[in-house]
Amino acid sequence: MNKRIHILVVDDASFIRDLVKRGVRAGFPGFAVTEASNGRQAKAKLVKGGFDIVLCDWEMPEMAGDELLEWMRSEPSLADTPFIMITSRGDKEHVVRALDLGATNYIVKPFTNEKLLDVMGRTLCKSMKISPRELKRLGSPEVAFQSQPHDPAVSGLSADLTGIAQTLSAEKSQAAAPRKERAAPKKKVVTQVRFSNRTCPCLVKEVDFTQLVGIIKQPETPPRILEQATFDFSTQDEKVSRINAYLHALEAGEDRQDTEYLRITLRFVDDDPAKRDHLAQYFGEIDG
């Protein structure tokens, strides 16, 4: 068996797609990786065939991950294609729903490369009925070199012109709407920030559509610059959103060496209009 394995990575956040691609290539450099920025683009690529596994976000504009999964399971040619749901929704209800829809497995954001490779590797070994050793061989650069260099299944760009135009149109519409663009609470507002191996209460200092600045108590193992994170927040109507982000800046929370606190800046990587609308509501509730 000398087949090159083809993977489709679906996520509306380019930063997350890049993280997944780098993770896959770190463990299996010979795998072919294709991107799609939403379920609609992924559907168009899947129709052409040729993919061995799909790694897909849940919350996306145009066509969400659960909708893409339902469509795949209704298509005879794709019904058995392994599908790993990558989501910030780690509660039991959403995990059960993903599995009920036919997800082969799931990964909760934020995740480590080790977790990604472990879940993906076990899934591929089972679906292809091969050993981990054989999978590693198939993921070697030698197999990629021996394969055909111009496979139509892996020649797509990360976003087409239609998707870009629709995104610009949505941003223009959002800019025209009168609403709060940021919040700087004068009273104590505590939310939750999740890193790959820890959850931290976070005192909100400032938040807008692009980033969160806050204070956390220094954990035993401090977070790393560029580490994945998730910002969880809720509003008075008990609606909860989870914004995917990465750690952009980290500094002492106080002007002394033995401070217990860290000042963090999270840069958001989600581009979901529904989450932006919820953030605007959140700004109004916590600001001053």
HUQUI-V464038 format. One record per backbone hydrogen bond with DSSP energy under -0.5 kcal/mol. NH is the residue of the N-H (numbers start at 1). CO is the residue of the C=O. Records with the same first field share a line. If there is no record, write none. Layout:
# HUQUI-V464038
NH = CO + CO
This chain:
# HUQUI-V464038
7 = 32
8 = 53
9 = 7 + 34
10 = 8 + 55
11 = 9 + 36
14 = 12
17 = 13
18 = 14
19 = 15
20 = 16
21 = 17
22 = 18
23 = 19
24 = 20
25 = 21
26 = 22
27 = 23
28 = 24
30 = 139
31 = 28
32 = 5
33 = 31
34 = 7
36 = 9
39 = 63
42 = 38
43 = 39
44 = 40
45 = 41
46 = 42
47 = 43
48 = 44 + 45
49 = 46
52 = 6
53 = 6
54 = 82
55 = 8
56 = 54 + 84
57 = 10
58 = 86
60 = 58
63 = 61
65 = 58
68 = 64
69 = 65
70 = 66
71 = 67
72 = 68
73 = 69
74 = 70 + 71
75 = 71 + 72
76 = 74
78 = 75
79 = 75
81 = 78
82 = 52
84 = 54
85 = 83 + 105
86 = 56 + 84
87 = 85 + 107
90 = 88
95 = 91
96 = 92
97 = 93
98 = 94
99 = 95
100 = 96
101 = 97
102 = 98 + 99
103 = 98
104 = 83
105 = 83
107 = 85
109 = 87
116 = 112
117 = 113
118 = 114
119 = 115
120 = 116
121 = 117
122 = 118
123 = 119
124 = 120
125 = 121
126 = 122
127 = 123
128 = 124
129 = 125
130 = 125
135 = 131
136 = 132
137 = 133
138 = 134
139 = 135
140 = 137
143 = 140
144 = 140
145 = 141
146 = 142
147 = 143
151 = 149
152 = 150
154 = 151
155 = 152
164 = 160
165 = 161
166 = 162
167 = 163
168 = 164
169 = 165
170 = 166
171 = 167
172 = 168
173 = 169
174 = 170
175 = 171
176 = 172
177 = 173
179 = 177
183 = 207
191 = 202
192 = 232
193 = 200
194 = 230
195 = 198
198 = 195
200 = 193
202 = 191
203 = 215
204 = 189 + 202
205 = 213
206 = 213
207 = 183
208 = 211
209 = 181
212 = 266
213 = 206
214 = 264
215 = 203
216 = 262
218 = 260
222 = 220
226 = 247
227 = 224
229 = 245
230 = 194
231 = 243
232 = 192 + 230
233 = 241
235 = 239
238 = 235
241 = 233
243 = 231
244 = 242
245 = 229
246 = 267
247 = 227
248 = 246 + 265
249 = 265
251 = 263
253 = 261
256 = 254
259 = 256
262 = 216
263 = 251
264 = 214 + 262
265 = 249
266 = 212
267 = 246 + 265
268 = 210 + 266
269 = 244
270 = 244
273 = 271
276 = 272
277 = 273
278 = 274
279 = 275
280 = 276
281 = 277
282 = 278
283 = 279
284 = 280
285 = 281
286 = 282
287 = 283
